[in-house]
Amino acid sequence: MRISVDRILTTHAGSLPRPQSLTDRHDPQAVRAAVQETVQRQLSAGVDVISDGEVSKPGFSTYVTERLSGLGGEPVAVNRWGYEEFPEYARKQWGATARPAAGVNPGCDGPVSYLGLSPLQADIASLQAAVAGAPEAFMTAASPGVINMFMPNAYYRSTEEYLTALADAMKAEYDAIYEAGLVLQLDCPDLACEWARGERRTVAEFRKAVSQRLEVLDYATRDIPAEAMRLHLCWGNYEAPHHTDIPLADIIDLVLRARPQAVSFEAANPRHEHEWQVFENIRLPDGKIIMPGVIDSTTNYIEHPELVAQRIVRYADLVGPENVIAGTDCGFATFASSPTVEPEITWAKLATMADGAQLATERLWKRTR
């Protein structure tokens, strides 16, 4: 994995607006052309570590229903959280009195297994063809925990058993991404989002659940070097009060112990921007890299490069510039049909991130001359 040796590198959380030219994600030629366009737009915006934008996937997690057996149960709504105290706001936003749903997905109703690598191999081939000559590219994959969050268990005897089965199944995908020479990004929103679901738990109880999910993740990636992996966590990529989000300080120590070398997390939105201070009290383990979000993925505001630079420098001053890569809070189109930011504004935001990283570089490396 590339690190910020002599300048602050830039990346993003994975999903990007699908090109308008992509009318059929099942058409290999259309997908390959869309990936090519998506990669070129990232490079033009100044992004250093790029992806395929999840062009072929209907959603960052729900795509697994096409790759795993056992996910054919009764549809289950996965709700967005944080609206309970503000029902009028929920009605205005979603036209409903109940919790707004992030999606309705099948549950697990049978043994989980990987159905075959052909779709993944097609994705890998499309990305490799598009990034020829680029220094580094990554590909995202759903973690066992986030699959459990979106496709809940109705077959296995326990959550633990279901997570282990998912880990055994998804290992094929994780290994194939690594073996193709791509950096594997494990999408783990559940590490923070699960706090707000259903029953109320103590922080200690939730930390135990997070530890369990990370142990399963380490088990699934045991044959992949740490430096070939990055982990993304978030509190839900949607505009909402978010006042019930669990603080980063309550889980970050556990996340930093997991095998992936780099950790991506929200750090630009109004609920979590202040949490750069967490790293005043937490020592970054040797060899770890953080990828804080320095641009928000839920607003059409285009951040000023000066603000981006300030956000980067805060982290670099605490953990060292070589341990920071500038990132985004989350994806810009975690579900293909509903991008959270106007597509053209997304590209402008990525460009301003690159401009801000350049400003931060000038300040941070000037000190060492």
C-alpha positions, 0 to 999 in steps of 0.5 A: 500500500502506498503511503504519504512519503513526500506528500499527502496522498488522496483517495476516497471510500469507494462508491462514485456516481455511475456514468450516465452512459451505463444503461445496463450493468449486466453488459460487460462492454458497458461496464468496462467503458463506465469503469474506464470513464470513472477511473479517468475522472478520478485521475483528472480530479487528482485522486491518487489511490483510485477504484472502479467506483463500484460501477457494476454493483447495485449497492456496496453491500447488497451486491452479495445477493448475486454472489452468495447462496442462502440469501433468499429469505423474506424481505427485511427492511433495514432502517435508517436511525436517528429520527425517533426524536424528530418524527416531523423531520422524518415525515418531511424527508421521507413521507413516512411516520415510521423509520425511513428504510435504507433498503429492503433486502432478503434475509438469510434462509439457507447455507451460505456459500460463494457461487462463483468468481466470474462476476468478480473476475469481470470486475477485476478485469475492468479495473485492471484495464482502466488503471494500466500505468496508475500507481495503485488501485483498490476494490471494495468488498462487503464485510461479514458484519455488514452483510449480516446488518443488511441481510439478517440471519433467519437460518443459523443458530446464532449470529456468531455462526452466521458471521463465521459462515459469511467469512468462510464464503467471502474469503474467496472474494477477498483472496481473489482481489488481493491475488489480482494485485489490488488493495482490498477495502473491507466495508464495515459500517456495522462497526459503528451503525449497529450501535443504534439498532434495536435493543439498547446496549451498554458501551461494554456490550457493544465493544464486545460485539465489535470485537467479535466482528473484527475477529471474524474479519481477521479470520476471513483475511488471514491469508492476506498481508495487512499492508494489502488491506484497508478498512472503512467504517462509518455511521451511515451515509445519510443526512440525519441528526446522528445525535445517537451515533456512538463516539469514535473514541469508544471503538477506535482502539479495537478497530486499530487492532484489526489486521488491515493496515489503513482505517478510513472513517468519517471526519468531515461532517458536523457530528464527527469532525471534532473527533480528530482530538481522539488521536491526542490520547490514542497512540497509532500502532506502528505501521498503521495508516489513517484515512480521515474523511476531509470532505463530506459525502452527504452535502452538495457544499464544495469544501474550500481547499483551505478547510481541507488542508486544515483538516489534514494538518490536524491529523498529521500533527498528531500521528505524522504526515506519513501516516495520513491519507486524505479520504472522504467520509463515505461513498458518494453513491453507496446505492447506485440508484440514489447518489447522495451528492449531485454527480458533477459536484462529486467530482468538484469535491474530489478536485478540491480535496486534491487541492487541499492536500497540496496545501497541506503538503506544502505546510507539512513538508516545509517544516522538515526542510 
